[in-house]
Amino acid sequence: MIDIVKNLYGRIGRPLNFMEVCGTHTVAIFRHGIRSILPDGLKLLSGPGCPVCVTSIRDIDTAIAIARSDDAILTTFGDMMRVPGGKQSLMEVRAEGSDIRIVYSPLDSLKIAKDNPGKKVVFFSAGFETTAPSAAATVSEAERMGIPNFFLYSVHKVVPPALEALLLSDDVRIDGFILPGHVSTIIGTKPYQFISEKYSIPCAVTGFGANDILGGIAMLLKQTIEGKASVEVEYKTVVKEEGNPKAVKFIEDVFEPSDSYWRGIGMIPGSGLKLRSSWKHRDAEKIFTLEVPDISEPKGCMCGLVLRGVKIPSECPLFAKVCNPDKPVGACMVSSEGSCAAYYRYRGVLEG
């Protein structure tokens, strides 16, 4: 497959920037050594496809404020525990005595709520369209079971508006998107059509094997050669044009679009998911009275530029010096899907 990619690129003769949106793709690209075998001039940029990385400081600090409430139990996925807030992480606040519990599913939070009727149990619900259906289904299940003390703090984000924000920025050129496989199993391909139709940018949804990714790159190169732009699917065994209608309905029944702040990028209209007004009695932001100040990103941190594909992690002055996976300064170093964490893990490969 790499020979096909090289032959196709040889017919183009100019530099190209393809962006892999998904953090899992970033890790897979490193694991398979794909960057090292691509022809010179064909560059892969890492995008904002790590939900931990784009969760804002204010969102972390809001979760911390909830956890510090005397009558609250905060539940969350483990990869959110070390994300730096303005001054502390959830892990540090738990060490001080706040009741913060790691769960593997929103349903685990629902059981905690059932077992602790005197507490307000809040699930810190983060992630893209991939995790939103299970959160929505759990809210519905709490209602069905009559468990009144289960609440959601939703910081869910949706991918397509973020891609348009990148295309509207003037500090990075993107010639094609490697679209996220997991997200696309839920939403299908239609939500991305504006990228090819409005901006004439080739797109390909790929899986996570080496040949899957190289096959997606080949699709983008063929579109470029033909002067066409469409949304193609390499990951056909999993991704359908219509996505997963049942999962999408769960999302639409419980959530509605909202403006959302992406860490290091800024406010993106329509890129978030908040609980509908009919579910406000399950909305943690409506239940708790919170005062959370706005705090800027750590000085010197380039996570925002990394998430937009403007910089690579090794260009950040903090990278592998004061910022590493054991003591992250920026959110991109926390999750295994974060660009900085991937670059740190595979820096020996990059350095040859």
C-alpha positions as CSV (number, residue, x, y, z in Angstrom):
1,M,0.0,0.0,0.0
2,I,2.8,2.4,0.7
3,D,4.1,2.0,-2.9
4,I,0.6,3.0,-4.1
5,V,0.7,6.1,-1.9
6,K,4.2,7.0,-3.1
7,N,3.2,6.6,-6.8
8,L,0.1,8.7,-6.4
9,Y,1.9,11.4,-4.5
10,G,4.6,11.4,-7.2
11,R,1.9,12.5,-9.7
12,I,1.1,15.6,-7.7
13,G,4.5,17.3,-7.1
14,R,3.6,19.8,-4.4
15,P,3.5,19.7,-0.6
16,L,0.3,18.5,1.0
17,N,-1.0,18.6,4.5
18,F,-3.5,15.9,5.5
19,M,-4.9,16.1,9.0
20,E,-5.9,13.0,11.0
21,V,-8.6,14.3,13.3
22,C,-8.8,11.4,15.7
23,G,-6.4,10.9,18.6
24,T,-6.6,7.2,18.2
25,H,-5.4,7.6,14.6
26,T,-2.5,9.7,15.9
27,V,-1.4,6.9,18.1
28,A,-1.9,4.3,15.4
29,I,0.1,6.4,12.9
30,F,3.0,6.5,15.3
31,R,2.7,2.8,16.3
32,H,2.8,1.7,12.6
33,G,5.6,4.1,11.8
34,I,3.6,5.7,9.0
35,R,5.1,9.2,9.2
36,S,8.5,7.8,8.7
37,I,7.7,6.0,5.4
38,L,5.6,8.7,3.7
39,P,7.3,10.6,0.8
40,D,8.8,14.0,1.5
41,G,6.3,16.7,1.1
42,L,3.3,14.7,2.3
43,K,2.8,15.8,5.9
44,L,0.3,14.5,8.5
45,L,-1.0,17.0,11.0
46,S,-2.7,15.9,14.3
47,G,-6.1,17.5,14.9
48,P,-8.4,18.2,17.8
49,G,-9.8,14.7,18.1
50,C,-8.8,14.0,21.7
51,P,-11.8,14.7,24.0
52,V,-9.7,15.0,27.1
53,C,-7.4,17.5,25.3
54,V,-10.2,19.8,24.3
55,T,-12.0,19.9,27.7
56,S,-11.6,23.4,28.9
57,I,-10.0,24.6,32.1
58,R,-13.3,26.1,33.2
59,D,-15.0,22.7,32.6
60,I,-12.4,21.0,34.8
61,D,-12.8,23.7,37.5
62,T,-16.6,23.4,37.4
63,A,-16.3,19.6,37.9
64,I,-13.9,20.3,40.8
65,A,-16.4,22.8,42.3
66,I,-19.2,20.2,42.1
67,A,-16.9,17.6,43.8
68,R,-16.2,19.9,46.7
69,S,-19.9,20.3,47.5
70,D,-20.6,18.4,50.8
71,D,-23.6,16.5,49.3
72,A,-22.0,15.5,46.1
73,I,-20.3,12.4,44.6
74,L,-18.6,13.1,41.3
75,T,-18.0,10.2,38.9
76,T,-15.8,10.3,35.8
77,F,-13.7,8.3,33.4
78,G,-10.2,7.7,34.6
79,D,-8.5,9.8,31.8
80,M,-10.1,12.9,33.1
81,M,-8.5,12.6,36.6
82,R,-5.2,14.2,35.7
83,V,-6.3,16.9,33.3
84,P,-5.0,20.2,34.7
85,G,-7.6,22.7,35.8
86,G,-6.8,26.3,36.7
87,K,-4.9,25.3,39.8
88,Q,-5.6,21.6,40.5
89,S,-6.7,18.4,38.8
90,L,-9.5,16.1,40.0
91,M,-6.9,13.6,41.2
92,E,-5.4,16.3,43.5
93,V,-8.8,17.3,44.8
94,R,-9.7,13.7,45.5
95,A,-6.5,13.4,47.5
96,E,-7.7,16.3,49.7
97,G,-10.9,14.3,50.6
98,S,-13.5,15.0,47.9
99,D,-15.6,12.0,46.9
100,I,-14.5,11.5,43.3
101,R,-14.9,8.1,41.8
102,I,-13.6,6.6,38.6
103,V,-16.2,4.6,36.6
104,Y,-16.1,2.7,33.4
105,S,-19.7,3.5,32.2
106,P,-22.4,6.1,33.1
107,L,-24.4,3.1,34.3
108,D,-21.8,2.6,37.1
109,S,-22.7,6.2,38.2
110,L,-26.4,5.3,38.2
111,K,-25.7,2.4,40.5
112,I,-23.7,4.7,42.8
113,A,-26.7,7.1,42.9
114,K,-29.1,4.2,43.7
115,D,-26.8,3.1,46.5
116,N,-26.3,6.6,48.0
117,P,-29.8,8.2,48.0
118,G,-28.6,10.9,50.4
119,K,-26.0,12.2,47.9
120,K,-26.2,14.0,44.6
121,V,-24.3,11.8,42.2
122,V,-22.9,13.7,39.1
123,F,-21.5,12.0,36.1
124,F,-18.8,14.3,34.5
125,S,-19.8,13.4,30.9
126,A,-17.1,14.2,28.4
127,G,-16.3,12.9,24.9
128,F,-17.5,13.2,21.3
129,E,-20.4,11.6,19.5
130,T,-19.0,8.2,20.4
131,T,-19.8,8.4,24.1
132,A,-22.8,10.7,24.1
133,P,-25.4,8.0,23.3
134,S,-24.5,6.0,26.5
135,A,-24.7,9.2,28.6
136,A,-28.1,10.0,27.0
137,A,-29.4,6.5,27.5
138,T,-28.3,6.6,31.2
139,V,-30.2,9.8,31.8
140,S,-33.3,8.1,30.3
141,E,-32.7,5.0,32.5
142,A,-32.4,7.1,35.6
143,E,-35.9,8.5,34.8
144,R,-37.3,5.1,34.1
145,M,-36.0,3.7,37.4
146,G,-37.1,6.7,39.4
147,I,-33.6,7.5,40.7
148,P,-33.9,11.3,41.5
149,N,-30.3,11.9,42.7
150,F,-28.5,11.2,39.4
151,F,-27.3,14.2,37.4
152,L,-25.1,14.9,34.4
153,Y,-22.5,17.6,33.9
154,S,-22.2,17.5,30.1
155,V,-19.1,18.8,28.3
156,H,-19.7,16.7,25.2
157,K,-18.5,18.0,22.0
158,V,-19.3,17.2,18.3
159,V,-16.6,17.0,15.6
160,P,-18.0,18.6,12.4
161,P,-18.2,22.2,13.7
162,A,-14.6,22.0,14.9
163,L,-13.4,21.0,11.4
164,E,-15.2,24.0,9.9
165,A,-13.5,26.2,12.5
166,L,-10.1,24.8,11.4
167,L,-10.9,25.5,7.8
168,L,-11.9,29.1,8.6
169,S,-8.7,29.8,10.4
170,D,-5.9,31.4,8.5
171,D,-2.9,29.8,10.3
172,V,-2.9,26.3,8.9
173,R,-3.5,24.8,5.4
174,I,-5.4,21.5,5.3
175,D,-5.5,19.7,1.9
176,G,-7.5,16.7,3.2
177,F,-9.0,15.1,6.3
178,I,-8.6,11.6,7.6
179,L,-11.9,11.5,9.4
180,P,-12.4,9.7,12.8
181,G,-13.5,6.1,12.5
182,H,-15.2,5.8,15.9
183,V,-17.2,9.0,15.7
184,S,-18.3,8.1,12.2
185,T,-19.8,4.8,13.3
186,I,-22.3,6.9,15.1
187,I,-23.0,9.9,12.9
188,G,-22.2,8.4,9.5
189,T,-20.8,10.5,6.6
190,K,-23.5,13.1,5.9
191,P,-22.5,15.5,8.6
192,Y,-19.1,15.9,6.9
193,Q,-20.5,16.6,3.4
194,F,-20.1,20.4,3.8
195,I,-16.3,19.9,3.9
196,S,-16.2,18.6,0.4
197,E,-19.1,20.6,-1.0
198,K,-18.4,24.0,0.6
199,Y,-14.7,23.9,1.0
200,S,-13.6,21.4,-1.8
201,I,-11.5,19.5,0.7
202,P,-11.1,15.7,0.2
203,C,-12.1,13.5,3.1
204,A,-11.7,9.8,3.9
205,V,-13.0,7.8,6.9
206,T,-10.5,5.2,7.8
207,G,-9.9,2.4,10.3
208,F,-6.9,2.0,12.5
209,G,-4.7,-0.6,10.9
210,A,-1.6,0.4,8.8
211,N,-3.3,-0.5,5.6
212,D,-6.5,1.2,6.6
213,I,-4.7,4.5,7.2
214,L,-2.6,4.2,4.1
215,G,-5.7,3.3,2.1
216,G,-7.4,6.5,3.4
217,I,-4.4,8.5,2.4
218,A,-4.5,6.9,-1.1
219,M,-8.1,8.0,-1.4
220,L,-7.2,11.6,-0.5
221,L,-4.4,11.6,-3.1
222,K,-6.7,10.2,-5.8
223,Q,-9.3,12.9,-5.1
224,T,-6.5,15.5,-5.3
225,I,-5.2,14.2,-8.6
226,E,-8.7,14.1,-10.1
227,G,-9.5,17.6,-8.8
228,K,-12.5,16.2,-6.9
229,A,-13.6,16.4,-3.3
230,S,-15.9,13.9,-1.6
231,V,-16.3,11.9,1.6
232,E,-15.1,8.4,1.0
233,V,-15.2,5.5,3.4
234,E,-12.3,3.1,3.7
235,Y,-13.7,1.7,6.9
236,K,-16.7,0.1,5.2
237,T,-17.1,-2.9,7.5
238,V,-18.1,-0.5,10.3
239,V,-19.0,2.9,9.0
240,K,-22.3,3.4,7.0
241,E,-23.5,6.6,5.3
242,E,-26.4,6.8,7.7
243,G,-24.3,5.9,10.8
244,N,-26.2,4.4,13.7
245,P,-29.7,5.9,13.7
246,K,-30.7,4.5,17.1
247,A,-27.6,6.0,18.8
248,V,-28.2,9.4,17.0
249,K,-31.8,9.3,18.3
250,F,-30.7,8.8,21.9
251,I,-28.5,11.9,21.5
252,E,-31.2,14.0,19.9
253,D,-33.8,13.0,22.5
254,V,-31.7,14.1,25.5
255,F,-29.2,16.7,24.1
256,E,-29.4,19.8,22.0
257,P,-26.6,21.7,20.3
258,S,-24.8,24.5,22.2
259,D,-21.8,26.7,21.8
260,S,-18.8,25.1,23.4
261,Y,-15.3,26.3,24.4
262,W,-12.6,24.0,23.1
263,R,-9.4,24.1,25.2
264,G,-6.7,26.0,23.3
265,I,-9.0,26.7,20.4
266,G,-11.8,28.9,21.7
267,M,-15.6,29.1,21.4
268,I,-17.0,27.1,18.5
269,P,-20.7,27.7,17.8
270,G,-22.9,24.6,17.8
271,S,-20.1,22.3,18.8
272,G,-21.3,21.2,22.2
273,L,-24.2,19.1,23.6
274,K,-26.2,20.3,26.6
275,L,-29.2,18.7,28.2
276,R,-32.5,19.8,26.7
277,S,-34.8,21.9,28.9
278,S,-37.1,18.9,29.4
279,W,-34.1,17.3,31.2
280,K,-33.1,20.3,33.3
281,H,-33.9,18.4,36.5
282,R,-30.9,16.2,35.6
283,D,-28.5,19.0,34.7
284,A,-25.8,19.5,37.4
285,E,-25.3,23.1,36.3
286,K,-28.9,23.8,37.2
287,I,-28.7,22.0,40.5
288,F,-25.5,23.4,42.0
289,T,-24.8,27.1,42.6
290,L,-21.2,27.5,41.4
291,E,-18.8,30.4,41.0
292,V,-16.0,29.4,38.7
293,P,-13.5,32.0,37.6
294,D,-11.9,32.0,34.1
295,I,-8.3,31.1,34.2
296,S,-6.0,31.3,31.2
297,E,-3.8,28.5,29.8
298,P,-0.4,27.9,31.5
299,K,2.3,30.2,30.3
300,G,4.3,28.7,27.4
301,C,1.8,25.9,26.7
302,M,1.2,25.4,23.0
303,C,-1.7,22.9,23.2
304,G,-3.9,25.2,21.3
305,L,-1.5,25.5,18.4
306,V,-0.9,21.7,18.5
307,L,-4.7,21.0,18.4
308,R,-5.0,23.2,15.3
309,G,-2.1,21.5,13.6
310,V,-0.1,24.8,13.5
311,K,2.7,23.4,15.7
312,I,3.9,19.9,16.4
313,P,4.4,19.0,20.1
314,S,8.2,19.0,20.0
315,E,8.1,22.7,19.0
316,C,6.6,23.6,22.4
317,P,9.3,24.9,24.8
318,L,7.7,22.9,27.6
319,F,7.6,19.5,25.8
320,A,9.6,16.7,27.6
321,K,11.2,19.3,29.8
322,V,8.7,20.5,32.4
323,C,5.7,18.8,30.7
324,N,5.6,15.0,30.5
325,P,2.9,12.3,31.0
326,D,3.8,12.0,34.8
327,K,3.5,15.8,35.3
328,P,1.5,17.3,32.5
329,V,1.2,21.0,32.1
330,G,-1.2,20.9,29.2
331,A,-4.1,18.6,28.5
332,C,-2.5,17.2,25.3
333,M,0.0,15.4,27.5
334,V,-2.6,13.7,29.7
335,S,-4.5,11.2,27.6
336,S,-2.8,8.5,25.6
337,E,-4.7,9.9,22.6
338,G,-3.2,13.3,23.1
339,S,-0.7,14.5,20.4
340,C,1.9,15.5,23.0
341,A,1.6,12.2,24.8
342,A,2.0,10.3,21.5
343,Y,5.0,12.4,20.5
344,Y,6.5,11.9,23.9
345,R,6.0,8.1,23.8
346,Y,7.4,7.7,20.3
347,R,10.0,10.5,20.4
348,G,12.8,8.0,20.0
349,V,11.3,6.9,16.6
350,L,11.0,10.5,15.5
351,E,14.6,11.3,16.5
352,G,15.8,8.2,14.6
